[in-house]
């Protein structure tokens, strides 16, 4: 078995196992939803679709393992068609989840008062209304009840929610506990007035009370679930692409490439010049993938280089250590050069260039993979912080990793605030809410950022939380003894953390995407190297000699011209 074929079978087994596990998990969760009381958040027919999809993935993975082991042409082609169909379905689902996530993410960034002012004709409001409707139906189905009141300092106090199902009751209490401390009395009352006749609530004062005391927390969790589904769908799409490539490698010797012929005819209609059909399906597809992925890597390098130069030339580097920016700049250049080298290697087909380009993505893959894992760990902490209210941020354990990340963000904010000589005044109103004036800074762009953060964050902060935060922030790294910096931070910390969480998410996704692209490049590079070896071996001949005659030295030269005509050569 050749190296490339062996690697393809290995990749086949690995990803078939992963797909089987994903199918098993999907099927298990779906059955759990059907057997539990959580199906209120998901339409039942969607759960049944998920059950069959999970079973289908498990069966497809088993067929894939059988195909990789037997290398039966019919089974391999069948397994080539199944993942292609599944890929199309998951690609549609991934795009749909991405669009839906864009709306839930927008809602998750809004305060309770901003949710009350949503445009009822917008798509964002439609998503908000859907989440509220599902919440109301679950509340009604489980006969939940809760009592909330506005206290003397215009904040919301709620008792324990009571439901027929203990698990649902725990969910409701967790949501109310997370959200109610950041909701002002006026926002709470307005929300109840707007929600009382909404779908799902249907005139239930209790359901409207529960929703308005917890809507920001519910939306935050819905956003996290949507993000999880979106990432899962895109990851499955990536797995299926890799399986299709590995499958192509396994059947390359047994197929003339009907799909290739169709693709080639279509491309020729548009006057695209691609490698000719005799090259074979696998080699053609590998080169095509190489060109596409090299272009993507080059564009990624350009983007990283541009952002790095922008950070070095602007005033936003306070949130990023400068040496990290220089590392990113160098990484962008390496990606650009790597993309160009990859295209040259693919075009020329030079074995040396392809070998060098095989080593370069390998080293980069290891580094990017380490960065992606680190970014994932960092995101877990920023995501945990973004789910907390201002009051909860004040009670973080100083010895925890989450507090270290919080302290790092606060330090970066304070350094930027001090470097740009920013200033702001905030006061507590008679309703115990926070009112802040305009932030002034030496730099206009930084000033806009600071004002946006305070505008987004101040409505979420209660007076007691604000004062406690200022006491804790004074003397901290980055803030020092600056009352102005402590005021700005405590009036906007939740908004700042939300943006940092979004940046961390973007970096994490980008790193995993780059890692996936590099893995694909390693696979297709292997195919091209193997093809070069096969082409070279086809030109080598061995001329057998007669045992009764002396051997002619020239008869063993690996070219047909040097073979004795009376002793035909046998090609290798």
C-alpha positions in Angstrom: 0.0 0.0 0.0 1.4 3.5 -1.0 1.9 6.2 1.6 -0.9 8.3 0.2 -3.3 5.5 0.0 -2.4 4.4 3.6 -2.8 8.0 4.8 -6.2 8.2 3.1 -7.4 5.0 4.8 -6.1 6.3 8.1 -8.0 9.6 7.6 -11.0 7.6 6.5 -11.0 5.6 9.7 -10.4 8.6 12.0 -13.1 10.8 10.5 -15.6 7.9 10.2 -15.1 7.3 13.9 -15.7 11.0 14.6 -18.8 11.1 12.4 -20.1 8.0 14.2 -19.6 9.6 17.6 -21.3 12.8 16.4 -24.3 10.8 15.1 -24.5 8.9 18.4 -24.4 12.1 20.4 -27.0 13.8 18.2 -29.3 10.7 18.4 -28.8 10.5 22.2 -29.6 14.2 22.8 -32.7 14.0 20.5 -34.0 10.9 22.4 -33.3 12.8 25.7 -35.3 15.8 24.4 -38.2 13.6 23.4 -38.2 11.8 26.8 -37.7 15.0 28.9 -39.6 18.3 29.3 -37.1 20.4 27.2 -38.8 19.9 23.9 -40.7 23.1 24.5 -37.7 25.0 23.2 -37.5 22.9 20.1 -40.3 22.0 17.6 -40.9 18.2 18.0 -40.6 17.5 14.3 -37.1 19.0 14.4 -36.2 16.6 17.2 -37.3 13.7 15.1 -35.3 15.0 12.1 -32.3 15.1 14.5 -33.0 11.5 15.6 -33.0 10.2 12.0 -30.0 12.4 11.0 -28.0 11.0 13.9 -28.9 7.4 12.9 -28.0 8.2 9.3 -24.6 9.6 10.3 -23.9 6.4 12.3 -24.9 4.1 9.4 -22.9 6.2 7.0 -19.8 6.0 9.2 -20.1 2.2 9.4 -20.4 2.0 5.6 -17.3 4.3 5.4 -15.2 2.0 7.5 -16.3 -1.0 5.5 -15.5 0.8 2.3 -12.1 1.9 3.4 -11.2 -1.6 4.5 -12.6 -3.5 1.5 -11.8 -0.9 -1.1 -14.8 -2.2 -3.0 -15.5 0.1 -5.9 -19.3 0.0 -5.5 -19.2 0.6 -1.8 -16.7 3.4 -2.2 -18.8 5.1 -4.9 -21.9 4.7 -2.7 -20.0 6.2 0.2 -18.9 9.0 -2.1 -22.5 9.9 -2.9 -23.8 9.7 0.7 -21.3 12.2 2.2 -21.8 14.5 -0.8 -25.6 14.6 -0.1 -25.1 15.0 3.6 -22.5 17.7 3.0 -25.1 19.7 1.0 -27.7 19.4 3.8 -25.3 20.3 6.6 -23.9 23.2 4.5 -27.5 24.6 4.2 -28.0 24.1 8.0 -24.6 25.7 8.8 -25.5 28.8 6.7 -29.0 28.9 8.3 -27.4 28.6 11.8 -24.9 31.4 10.9 -27.7 33.7 9.9 -29.7 33.0 13.0 -26.7 33.4 15.2 -26.1 36.9 13.7 -29.5 37.9 15.2 -29.2 36.2 18.5 -25.7 37.7 18.9 -27.1 41.1 18.3 -29.8 40.5 20.9 -27.3 39.2 23.4 -25.4 42.5 23.2 -28.5 44.5 24.2 -29.6 45.5 27.7 -33.1 44.9 29.0 -34.1 48.5 28.2 -32.8 48.2 24.7 -34.8 45.0 24.1 -38.0 47.0 24.9 -37.2 49.4 22.0 -36.7 46.9 19.2 -38.2 47.7 15.9 -41.2 45.3 15.6 -40.8 45.1 11.8 -37.2 43.9 12.0 -35.8 40.4 11.7 -34.1 40.9 15.0 -37.4 41.4 16.7 -38.9 38.3 15.0 -36.1 36.2 16.6 -36.7 37.9 20.0 -40.4 37.2 19.6 -39.7 33.5 18.8 -37.5 33.1 21.9 -40.1 34.8 24.1 -42.9 32.6 22.6 -40.9 29.4 23.3 -40.2 30.6 26.9 -43.9 31.3 27.5 -45.0 27.9 26.2 -42.5 26.1 28.4 -43.5 28.3 31.4 -47.2 27.4 30.8 -46.6 23.7 30.1 -44.8 23.3 33.4 -47.3 25.5 35.4 -44.5 27.8 36.5 -45.1 30.7 38.9 -43.0 33.5 40.3 -43.5 36.8 42.2 -41.3 39.8 41.5 -41.5 43.4 42.8 -39.6 46.7 42.3 -37.9 47.7 45.5 -37.2 51.2 46.9 -34.0 51.6 44.9 -35.8 50.8 41.7 -34.2 47.3 41.2 -36.1 44.0 40.8 -36.5 41.5 43.6 -37.8 38.0 42.8 -38.7 35.0 44.8 -38.0 31.4 43.8 -39.8 30.2 40.6 -41.9 27.1 41.2 -42.7 24.6 38.3 -44.1 21.1 38.1 -40.7 19.8 36.7 -37.7 20.2 39.0 -35.2 20.6 36.2 -37.2 23.3 34.4 -37.6 25.0 37.8 -33.8 25.1 38.2 -33.4 26.6 34.7 -36.0 29.3 35.4 -34.4 30.2 38.8 -30.9 30.3 37.2 -32.1 32.7 34.5 -33.9 35.0 36.9 -30.9 35.0 39.3 -28.5 35.9 36.4 -30.6 38.6 34.8 -32.8 40.3 37.4 -29.9 42.1 39.2 -29.1 44.0 36.0 -32.7 45.1 35.2 -34.0 48.5 36.3 -37.6 48.8 37.7 -38.7 51.0 34.8 -37.4 48.5 32.2 -39.1 45.6 34.0 -42.5 47.3 34.1 -42.3 48.4 30.5 -41.3 44.8 29.4 -44.3 43.3 31.2 -46.6 45.8 29.5 -45.2 44.9 26.1 -45.2 41.1 26.7 -48.5 40.5 28.3 -50.3 39.9 25.0 -47.4 38.5 23.1 -47.4 35.0 21.5 -46.6 32.3 24.1 -47.3 34.7 27.1 -51.0 34.9 26.1 -52.1 37.2 29.0 -50.3 35.3 31.8 -49.0 37.9 34.3 -46.8 35.2 35.8 -45.2 34.3 32.5 -44.6 37.9 31.6 -43.0 38.5 35.0 -40.7 35.5 34.6 -39.7 36.5 31.1 -39.0 40.2 31.9 -37.0 39.2 35.0 -34.8 36.9 32.9 -35.0 37.8 29.2 -31.3 38.8 28.9 -30.1 35.6 30.5 -32.4 33.4 28.3 -31.2 35.2 25.2 -27.6 34.8 26.2 -28.1 31.0 26.6 -30.0 30.8 23.3 -27.1 32.6 21.7 -24.6 30.1 23.1 -26.7 27.2 21.9 -27.0 28.7 18.5 -23.2 29.3 18.4 -22.7 25.6 19.4 -25.0 24.4 16.6 -23.3 26.7 14.1 -19.8 25.5 15.0 -20.9 21.9 15.0 -22.5 22.1 11.6 -19.4 23.8 10.1 -17.1 21.2 11.7 -19.2 18.4 10.3 -19.0 20.0 6.9 -15.2 20.1 7.2 -15.1 16.4 8.2 -17.2 15.5 5.2 -15.0 17.4 2.8 -11.9 15.6 4.2 -13.7 12.2 4.0 -14.7 12.9 0.3 -11.0 13.7 -0.5 -9.8 10.5 1.2 -12.5 8.5 -0.6 -11.4 10.0 -3.9 -7.8 8.8 -3.2 -9.0 5.3 -2.5 -11.0 4.9 -5.7 -8.6 6.8 -8.0 -7.2 3.6 -9.6 -10.6 2.1 -10.2 -12.5 5.0 -11.8 -12.2 7.0 -14.9 -13.7 10.0 -13.2 -17.3 10.6 -14.5 -17.7 13.5 -12.1 -14.4 14.9 -13.4 -15.6 14.7 -17.0 -18.8 16.6 -16.1 -16.9 19.2 -14.2 -14.3 19.6 -17.0 -17.1 20.0 -19.7 -18.8 22.7 -17.6 -15.5 24.5 -17.1 -14.6 24.3 -20.8 -17.9 26.0 -21.6 -16.7 29.0 -19.7 -13.2 28.8 -21.3 -11.5 27.8 -18.0 -8.2 26.0 -18.6 -7.7 23.2 -16.1 -5.5 20.1 -16.3 -6.7 17.6 -18.9 -8.9 14.6 -18.1 -6.1 11.9 -18.4 -4.7 13.2 -15.2 -7.4 11.4 -13.3 -10.1 12.5 -10.8 -8.0 12.5 -7.7 -5.0 14.4 -9.2 -7.3 16.9 -10.9 -9.4 17.5 -7.7 -6.2 17.7 -5.6 -4.8 20.5 -7.9 -8.1 22.3 -7.9 -8.3 22.2 -4.1 -4.6 23.3 -3.9 -5.3 26.4 -6.0 -8.4 27.3 -4.0 -6.8 26.7 -0.6 -3.6 28.5 -1.6 -5.8 31.5 -2.6 -7.6 31.4 0.7 -4.4 31.2 2.6 -2.9 34.1 0.7 -6.0 36.2 1.4 -5.9 35.3 5.0 -2.3 36.4 5.1 -3.2 39.7 3.5 -6.0 40.2 6.1 -3.8 39.4 9.0 -1.0 41.6 7.7 -3.4 44.5 7.1 -5.0 44.3 10.6 -1.5 44.0 12.2 -0.3 47.1 10.4 -3.5 48.9 11.3 -3.0 48.0 15.0 0.6 49.2 15.0 -0.4 52.5 13.3 -3.5 53.1 15.4 -4.3 53.5 19.1 -6.0 50.2 19.6 -2.8 48.2 20.4 -3.4 48.9 24.1 -5.7 45.9 24.2 -3.0 43.7 22.6 0.6 43.3 23.6 2.7 44.8 20.9 4.9 41.7 20.5 1.8 39.7 19.6 1.0 42.2 16.9 4.5 41.8 15.4 4.1 38.0 15.6 0.8 38.3 13.7 2.4 40.6 11.1 5.2 38.0 10.5 2.6 35.2 10.4 0.6 37.1 7.8 3.7 37.4 5.6 4.5 33.7 6.0 0.9 32.8 5.0 1.2 35.1 1.9 4.5 33.6 0.8 3.2 30.1 1.6 0.2 30.7 -0.6 2.4 31.9 -3.5 4.8 28.9 -3.1 1.9 26.5 -3.1 0.5 27.8 -6.4 4.0 27.7 -8.0 4.6 24.1 -6.7 1.2 23.0 -7.9 1.7 24.6 -11.4 5.3 23.4 -11.9 4.7 20.1 -10.2 8.3 20.1 -8.9 8.8 17.4 -6.4 11.3 19.5 -4.4 9.0 22.5 -4.2 6.0 20.2 -3.2 8.2 18.6 -0.5 9.2 22.0 0.9 5.6 23.1 0.7 4.6 19.9 2.5 7.0 20.7 5.4 5.9 24.4 5.6 2.2 23.7 6.1 3.1 20.9 8.6 5.0 23.3 10.8 2.4 26.0 10.4 -0.4 23.5 11.2 1.2 22.6 14.5 1.6 26.3 15.5 -1.9 27.2 14.4 -3.4 24.2 16.1 -1.6 25.3 19.4 -3.0 28.8 18.9 -6.5 27.5 18.2 -6.5 25.4 21.4 -5.2 28.4 23.4 -7.9 30.7 21.9 -10.6 28.1 22.7 -9.5 28.0 26.3 -9.4 31.9 26.5 -12.8 32.1 24.9 -14.2 29.7 27.6 -13.2 32.3 30.2 -14.4 35.4 28.3 -17.7 33.7 27.5 -18.2 32.9 31.2 -17.5 36.5 32.0 -19.9 37.8 29.4 -22.7 35.8 30.9 -22.3 37.6 34.3 -24.0 40.7 35.5 -22.1 43.7 36.9 -23.0 42.5 40.4 -21.6 39.0 39.7 -18.4 40.5 38.2 -17.8 42.1 41.6 -17.9 38.8 43.4 -15.3 36.9 41.2 -12.9 34.6 43.1 -9.5 36.4 43.0 -7.7 33.1 42.7 -9.7 31.9 39.7 -8.6 31.9 36.1 -11.7 33.8 35.1 -10.7 36.6 37.5 -7.2 36.7 35.9 -8.8 37.2 32.5 -11.1 39.9 33.9 -8.1 41.6 35.5 -6.2 41.5 32.2 -9.1 43.1 30.3 -9.5 45.8 33.0 -5.8 46.5 32.9 -5.8 46.9 29.2 -8.8 49.2 29.4 -7.1 51.3 32.1 -3.9 51.6 30.2 -5.8 52.8 27.1 -7.9 55.2 29.1 -4.7 56.7 30.7 -2.7 56.8 27.5 -5.4 58.8 25.7 -6.1 61.1 28.7 -9.8 60.1 28.8 -12.3 61.6 31.3 -16.0 61.1 32.2 -18.5 62.0 34.9 -21.2 59.6 36.0 -23.9 60.1 38.7 -26.5 57.9 40.4 -30.0 59.2 39.9 -32.9 59.2 42.4 -34.1 55.9 40.8 -30.7 54.3 41.5 -29.8 54.2 37.9 -26.6 55.4 36.3 -26.3 58.5 34.1 -23.0 59.4 32.4 -21.9 62.3 30.4 -19.9 62.2 27.2 -16.4 60.7 27.4 -13.6 63.0 26.2 -10.2 61.6 25.0 -7.2 62.9 23.1 -8.0 60.5 20.3 -11.3 60.8 18.5 -11.6 57.1 17.6 -10.8 55.9 21.1 -13.3 58.5 22.4 -16.0 56.9 20.2 -15.2 53.5 21.5 -15.4 54.6 25.1 -18.8 56.4 24.6 -20.2 53.3 22.8 -19.2 51.0 25.6 -20.6 53.3 28.3 -23.8 53.7 26.3 -24.2 50.0 26.0 -23.0 49.1 29.5 -24.4 51.8 31.8 -28.1 50.7 31.6 -27.1 47.3 32.8 -25.4 48.6 36.0 -27.3 49.3 39.2 -26.1 51.9 41.7 -24.8 49.5 44.4 -22.9 47.4 41.8 -21.4 50.6 40.3 -20.1 51.8 43.7 -18.8 48.4 44.7 -17.0 48.1 41.4 -15.3 51.5 41.8 -14.0 50.5 45.2 -12.6 47.2 43.9 -11.1 48.8 40.7 -9.2 51.6 42.4 -5.6 50.5 42.9 -5.9 47.6 40.4 -3.4 47.2 37.6 -4.1 49.6 34.7 -6.6 51.7 36.7 -4.2 52.8 39.5 -5.7 55.6 41.6 -7.5 57.2 38.7 -11.1 57.8 39.8 -12.0 58.7 36.2 -10.6 55.4 34.8 -12.4 53.4 37.5 -15.7 55.3 36.7 -15.4 54.6 33.0 -14.6 50.9 33.6 -17.4 50.3 36.0 -19.9 52.0 33.8 -19.0 49.9 30.8 -17.3 46.7 31.9 -20.0 44.4 30.7 -20.0 46.0 27.2 -16.2 45.8 27.0 -16.2 42.2 28.0 -18.8 41.4 25.4 -16.6 42.9 22.7 -13.5 41.1 23.9 -15.5 37.9 23.9 -16.6 38.6 20.3 -13.0 39.3 19.3 -11.8 36.1 21.0 -14.5 34.1 19.2 -13.5 35.6 15.9 -9.8 34.7 16.5 -10.7 31.2 17.6 -12.8 30.5 14.6 -10.2 32.0 12.2 -7.5 29.8 13.8 -9.5 26.6 13.5 -10.5 27.5 9.9 -6.8 28.0 9.0 -5.9 24.7 10.8 -8.6 23.0 8.7 -7.3 24.6 5.5 -3.7 23.5 6.2 -4.9 20.0 6.9 -6.6 19.9 3.5 -3.4 21.2 1.9 -1.3 18.5 3.5 -3.6 15.9 2.1 -3.8 17.2 -1.4 0.0 17.9 -1.4 0.5 14.2 -0.5 -1.7 13.3 -3.5 0.4 15.5 -5.9 3.7 14.1 -4.6 2.4 10.5 -5.0 1.3 11.4 -8.6 4.8 12.7 -9.4 6.3 9.5 -8.2 3.9 7.4 -10.3 4.6 9.5 -13.4 8.3 9.1 -12.9 8.1 5.4 -12.4 6.1 5.0 -15.7 9.1 6.1 -17.7 11.4 3.5 -16.1 11.9 0.2 -18.0 13.8 -3.0 -17.2 15.2 -5.0 -20.2 15.6 -8.7 -19.4 18.8 -10.3 -20.8 19.4 -13.7 -22.3 21.3 -15.9 -19.8 23.5 -17.2 -22.7 24.7 -13.7 -23.8 26.7 -11.1 -22.0 24.6 -8.3 -20.5 24.6 -5.1 -22.3 25.1 -2.2 -19.9 23.0 0.1 -21.9 20.1 -2.4 -21.8 19.4 -1.4 -18.2 19.2 2.3 -18.8 15.6 3.4 -17.9 14.6 4.7 -21.3 12.8 2.8 -24.1 15.4 3.9 -26.7 18.2 1.9 -25.1 16.3 -1.4 -25.0 17.4 -4.2 -27.4 14.7 -4.6 -30.0 15.1 -8.4 -30.0 14.6 -8.4 -26.2 11.5 -6.3 -25.6 11.4 -4.4 -22.3 8.9 -4.8 -19.6 7.6 -1.5 -18.2 7.4 -1.0 -14.5 
